Amino acid sequence: MSNAKHNAKMIVRYTTAYPFKLPERFMVCVYCCDSFDDPPRFRHHMSEYHPEVKLRIAFAHIPEGYIKIDCTDLRCRICFAQLNKLEVAVDHLIKEHDHTIDLSCDLGVQPFILPDEKWACALCESKFISLRALSRHTQSHFPKFTCEACGKSYFSVSSLRFHKQVSHIGDQRICVKCKKTFETLEEKRKHVLESPRCWAFVCKFCGERFVSSTLRNAHRTQVHGMQSKEYVCPECPEVFPDRQKYRIHFITTHTNDYFSCTCGKKFDSKSNLKKHMVVHTKEKLFPCTVCSKAFSRKKNLVQHMWIHSEHKRFECVDCNKQFNQKVTWKSHMKSYHPGVAIN
């Protein structure tokens, strides 16, 4: 057993640093696999139902890498002393209880402090929109394994290996759905956009596929009557109808991770700042490969390309005519079927 893993087991065994898994968006108990979207409920569950630490079970899902621990309410299990930081807890176990912890190597844990639904890093205090985003950031503080093909970094060898299996053959990109390979990421994205069977987002009610979660969620609301979710900002009273608007607001308003233009506007990503710059440069850098049109924004080119696609996305249910673009379909409906509601 490595010294880092030994350190982690000492911390979990002798303090209330509660270990958890995060396979998706929710915290998962390492003992019974119950999931929790609320950290205080998770800690109550651990205290109430799993007061006894079982190291073999707790670490069963960690063949490599560091275990995630909730350090919000950190106390010593031996003398019940309150410990406000992980470093204080380690020092306490060494000096007060004479436990062996090797300070010459890593502690073998990823610490999380989760007092409520405000997701801040326990190591650098950066703020994040969700626990999943916070978890990805926390990993950046620890040793990383980098993919030589695309530069993405992973916390463990197995994660890197899985990434290569589903994303690359050498320098080539792979479509996860149909396993076709592409020379560039742009080619892969174009393929996915034009191949409905490779769209990743599926409606659980009817099985229809969508290219984005936003389109799928709109479909579920409009077609199946599913109530749309609202996103409440944990830092201010703002409420948003979709996750993307909430994400942009959170990053540009409540963090320092935004990108600024000289005109004063803020953006959630470097790519969105770059897209904005055409407002100032007036350049049209995205030409259509089929006709002579050129566009200042890539999304406008993507929308335009549907004109040349054989796949027709919009259909008039009254006369069975099909259309490539939504604007053309809407124009048809207003002209020929003005009495029909358009969703």
HELIX and SHEET records of a PDB file:
HELIX    1   1 ASN A    3  TYR A   14  1                                  12    
HELIX    2   2 PRO A   39  TYR A   49  1                                  11    
HELIX    3   3 LEU A   55  ALA A   58  1                                   4    
HELIX    4   4 LEU A   86  HIS A   97  1                                  12    
HELIX    5   5 LEU A  131  GLN A  139  1                                   9    
HELIX    6   6 VAL A  157  SER A  167  1                                  11    
HELIX    7   7 LEU A  185  GLU A  194  1                                  10    
HELIX    8   8 PRO A  196  CYS A  198  5                                   3    
HELIX    9   9 SER A  213  HIS A  224  1                                  12    
HELIX   10  10 ARG A  243  HIS A  254  1                                  12    
HELIX   11  11 LYS A  270  HIS A  276  1                                   7    
HELIX   12  12 VAL A  278  THR A  281  1                                   4    
HELIX   13  13 LYS A  298  MET A  305  1                                   8    
HELIX   14  14 TRP A  306  HIS A  308  5                                   3    
HELIX   15  15 LYS A  326  TYR A  336  1                                  11    
SHEET    1   A 5 SER A  35  PHE A  36  0                                        
SHEET    2   A 5 MET A  27  CYS A  29 -1                                        
SHEET    3   A 5 TYR A  18  LYS A  21 -1                                        
SHEET    4   A 5 ILE A  67  ASP A  70 -1                                        
SHEET    5   A 5 VAL A 109  PHE A 112  1                                        
SHEET    1   B 2 TRP A 119  ALA A 120  0                                        
SHEET    2   B 2 LYS A 127  PHE A 128 -1                                        
SHEET    1   C 2 PHE A 145  THR A 146  0                                        
SHEET    2   C 2 SER A 153  TYR A 154 -1                                        
SHEET    1   D 3 HIS A 168  ILE A 169  0                                        
SHEET    2   D 3 GLN A 172  ILE A 174 -1                                        
SHEET    3   D 3 THR A 181  PHE A 182 -1                                        
SHEET    1   E 2 PHE A 201  VAL A 202  0                                        
SHEET    2   E 2 ARG A 209  PHE A 210 -1                                        
SHEET    1   F 2 TYR A 231  VAL A 232  0                                        
SHEET    2   F 2 VAL A 239  PHE A 240 -1                                        
SHEET    1   G 2 PHE A 259  SER A 260  0                                        
SHEET    2   G 2 LYS A 266  PHE A 267 -1                                        
SHEET    1   H 2 PHE A 286  PRO A 287  0                                        
SHEET    2   H 2 ALA A 294  PHE A 295 -1                                        
SHEET    1   I 2 PHE A 314  GLU A 315  0                                        
SHEET    2   I 2 GLN A 322  PHE A 323 -1                                        
END                                                                             
